[in-house]
Amino acid sequence: MSRVAEGRFFGEYTKMLNSRVKVITNTKTYDGALIGYDRDTMSICLKDATDNEGTVHSKIVIYGRTIHEIIETKKAFDLKRLAEDLQSLFPRGEVKLDTEADAIIVLNKIKVTEKGVQGSGPLAERVRNVYDKFIEQMEAEEAEEEEEE
């Protein structure tokens, strides 16, 4: 494979990180969030995965030689972009992106995740407004992408 093609291939792999994927292997099918991959072995790591037998795995590494297909089923929630939007509202380092917890912490008391905003009061409402606009924008972008396909 040429270096350009290889770069594009792994670029697409990287774009799928944190997305929900379906992985079809020699023996099972898994649905989960792609959180990592090994470039040499093509092994992958899924988080919050369920196999076709209904077994839930908090994390699972699937060896690359067993994988037949990886299908992106839902794009990743772009926490980084949402954090940037929130930083325009709270510009002095009051917005912290915690990638391990898949959360944004605003003013050390308001927690924002893919599922919503946790907190109360006027500041939490301001954060919730930014979150709601972000969700609307993401849905519009997804609809646009579907129309193009």
N, C-alpha and C positions, 0 to 999 in steps of 0.2 A: 504494500500500500504506500502510495507517495506520502511525503511529509505533509503536504497541503491537505490531502484527503484524510489523513490520520488526525490532523489538527481539527478539521471540521467535525469528524466523527466524535472525538472526545469532547469537543465544544458542545455538541448536541447532548451528549451524556451529562455533561456538567449542567446544562440548562434544565435537565430533568431532576436534579437534586432537590429533595424535599417535596417533589410531586408525588401524587398517588400513582402507583403503577400496578399492573398485573404482570406477574412473572410466571411463565410456563416452563417447567423443567421436565426432565425425563420421567419423573414420577408424580409430581404434584403441581398445583397451581397456587400461587400466593398473591394476595392483595395487600399492599402496604405502602409506606412512604419510603422512597429511595433516599437513604442518607449518606451513602458512600459507595465507592467502587475501587477496585484495584486494577490499575491499567495493565499490569503484566498478566494476571490470571483471568481478568474479566469477571472476577468474583464481585458480588454486590452485597450490601448490607441494607436490610429493610427494618423499619421501626413500625410498631403497632401493626403487625402483619397477621393475616388470617389465611390458613391454607384451605384447600377445597374440602377437607374433612371437618372443618369448623374449629380447629385448634388455633388458639390465639398465641402469638409470640410477641413479647415486648421488643425483642431484637433478634434478628436471624441473619446469618451470613450464608449466602448460597454460592457454592463453588461454580465458577464460570463455565466449566466443561459440561455441567448439567443443564445449563440454561438454553432453551430453544428460542424464546421470545421475551421481550420486555415491551409492554405497551403502556404508554402514559394515559391514565384514565382521568386525571384531574390535575391541572396545573398547580404548582406550588403557590401558597399564599405568600405574597411578597412583603414580609415583615420589614425588610430593609427600606423599601420604598415608602411604606406607611410611616416608619420612624422618621424618614426625611421630611414627609409632610408635617408630622407633628413638631419637628424641630423648627419649622417656620413659625409655629405658634408659641413654642417655648425654646427660644434660641440660645440660652446660656447653659448648655450642658445638662439640662434638666430632663432630657430624654435619653434613656439608656436601653440599648438593644441587647437582650440576653438570648443568644442563639441556642444555648444549651437548654433553656426552659421554653424556647419558642414563644418568647414574650417581649413586650416593650414595657418598661417601667417609667412612668412620668411622675416627676416630683417625689420620687420614692414612696408614692402611695396609690397611684392609679396603675392598674395592670391591664395591658391590652394584648389579646391573643387573637387567633383566627376566629374564635367563637364570640368575641365581643369585648366590651369594656367593663372592668370590675372596679367599682368605686362610686362614690356619690358626691353630690354637691355641685356648685357651679363650674369648677375646673373639670370635673369628670364629664359634665355635660358638653363642655367645649371639646374635649377629647372625643366624646361619642359622636359629635357632629362631624369631626374630621374623619373618624372611622366610617360613619355611614356614607359620606361622600366618596371615600376610597372604595368601599364595597360597590357602590353604584358604578363607579368608573371601571372597576375590574369586570363587572358583569357586562358592561357595554363593550369593553375590549374583547371579551370572550365571544359575545354575540357577533361582533364584527369579523373575528377570525373564522367563526363557523360559516358565515355568509361567503367568505372568500374561498372556502374549501368547497 
